[in-house]
Amino acid sequence: MNEDDFKYLHILVIDDEAFMRKLIERTLSDIGIGIISQAANGREGLSLLQSAKSKVDLVICDLEMPEMNGFDFVKQVRSSADERFNPKLPILILTGHADEETVRGAASLGINGYLVKPISRKSLESRITKCISSPAAKND
């Protein structure tokens, strides 16, 4: 992807920490992402996906959140019969958990990428490019 491609993307950031949402939003803006939406948990994220005025191209989602965590959010999107959800929507997990069990658990749900906090602009940009251009991970 080139810089012009990024300005047409709509990315939804789901994280319960307002500071982290703001930091990710700033990084995405620096990369050149055109539309950035935010939600404080998976339930809000689902609601935003249902009501978004423009198609969401990628979700960046934390794992540990109140009301609905990242695992449950991914399960809901991937298995929903609701036509407002794209079951193949690229989902990038951004979390503080680097242990193998958590990574495997997220991958088994069909995520498109996994990044451990803290992140750099370069790693986020690279992962976004990979997520947008490759299919979801296999459900093993």
C-alpha positions, 0 to 999 in steps of 0.5 A: 500500500502507498500513502494515498491508499491509507487516506481512504481507509476507515479504521475502528480502534477498540480499547478500554483505555482512553489514553491508548485510543488517543495514542493509536489515533495519533499514530494512525493519523501520522500514517495518513489514515483517513477515517478513525473511529473509536470504541471503549469495548467490544460491545461498543465496537459491534454497535459502531460496526452496525451503524457506521456511515462508511464501511470499516476496513480494519479493526484494531482491538485490545483483548482485555476490556470490560463488558465485551473483551477482544476474544468475544468481539472477534467471535461475534464478528466471525460468526455473525449472521448479521448482514451488517458485519463482514465475517472476513473484516480484517482484525488486528489484535493490539495487546500487552499479552505476548504469552503463547497461549494468548497469541494462539487463542487469538489466532484460532479465532481467525484474526489477521495480525497480532501486535504487542504494546508498546508499538512503533509507527513502523510496526503498526503501518507494516501490520496494517498493510499485511492485514488489509492485503492478506486473508484471515488466519486459519481456524486451526 
